Amino acid sequence: MTGLVQDKVAIVTGGAKGLGYGISRCLARDGAHVLITGRDGATAEKVAAQISEEFGVRAVGMAADVGVKLDVEAMIDRAVAEFGGLDILINNASLLSPNILLEQKTDEMLQRTLEIGTWGSWWAMRAAFPHMKARGGGSIVNFYSIDAQTGAWLHADYNMNKGAIMGLTRSAAVEWGRFNIRTNAIAPTGMGQVFAQLAEEVPGFLEMATASNPLKRAGDPEKDIGPVVLFLASDMSRFVNGELINVDGGQHLPGYVSVPHNLAEMEAQT
């Protein structure tokens, strides 16, 4: 523990599972009081209780669907009511629709993906703004993706969503910098919920997925991804604003092959 965010107040959306879980633990270990949200409120509350007991900070879990504006506003209000203010906002929550071709994606899939990602980040940032301004500054960390960088197959709606989030990140960095509110983004590749499940259930998946990674391994949410978020949340990055950091062991350099093995079969269904 370095105390880089000692007694700061943080929100981590989707903070009870996958990458968000590791980030929540990393911030709490370094002294931050954390509000953890998720659509599964019981799990969020359970994780918050564990974190509070383990690290001696105040942690609160609550149910919130970041694709619903009222839930997002309630999340911000709860953090301020519980902890007295807000310093750090981690917009981690996201959603993948079914893995199907661009021409097979529906408006409903795109709408829900944008609600969870782009709209959720937009609502959270705007609701957090007056509270961060009142504190004399703050740090917002949004999530981009190597999928959007490479135009990954079967993720057209997700890629579109991530591109919008990157645009929002840069706009906030430019406009809110005058209030000492820094907005940055990371593009992480690690053992998130879906990746971890595939690694456990599909023989050889982990080896295949990491074969082209320069570091030859998958990122650990708490040890590899969390510390970069901690850096961006803390005054160690006080002059970093509008930046995108790839936290992927160098995977963005060679990229990765995403062409589905059953492309012909998928096309036949169009």
Salt bridges, closest charged atoms under 4 A:
ASP7 OD1 - HIS33 NE2 3.30
ASP40 OD2 - LYS17 NZ 3.92
GLU54 OE1 - ARG25 NH1 2.86
ASP65 OD2 - ARG112 NH2 2.70
GLU82 OE1 - ARG58 NH2 3.35
GLU82 OE2 - ARG78 NE 2.99
ASP87 OD2 - ARG135 NH2 2.82
GLU115 OE1 - ARG112 NH1 3.57
ASP147 OD2 - HIS155 ND1 2.64
ASP157 OD1 - LYS105 NZ 3.16
GLU222 OE1 - ARG25 NE 2.83
GLU222 OE2 - ARG29 NH2 2.45
ASP224 OD2 - ARG217 NH1 2.68
ASP248 OD2 - HIS252 ND1 3.07
